[in-house]
């Protein structure tokens, strides 16, 4: 069964040097999303990072909660 999550990404944290533009001039970034085993103190169950190379510093963008709607 599908599950719905909602969250927020901090745009100021995005490394703009990693923005990719496609043939339609649409900009995007690669992200890594993972589901945590347990909710954090705010009820967040997913975390979002901008994709980086192994040797690069991790860029934390935000998190998600399970939607009750």
SULKANOR-V308141 format. One record per run of one state. SS is the DSSP state (H for helix, E for strand, - for the rest). FROM is the first residue (numbers start at 1). TO is the last residue. If there is no record, write none. Layout:
# SULKANOR-V308141
<<SS	FROM	TO> <SS	FROM	TO>>
This chain:
# SULKANOR-V308141
<<-	1	4> <E	5	9> <-	10	10> <H	11	13> <-	14	15> <H	16	18> <-	19	19> <E	20	21> <-	22	26> <E	27	28> <-	29	30> <E	31	35> <-	36	45> <E	46	50> <-	51	58> <E	59	66> <-	67	69>>
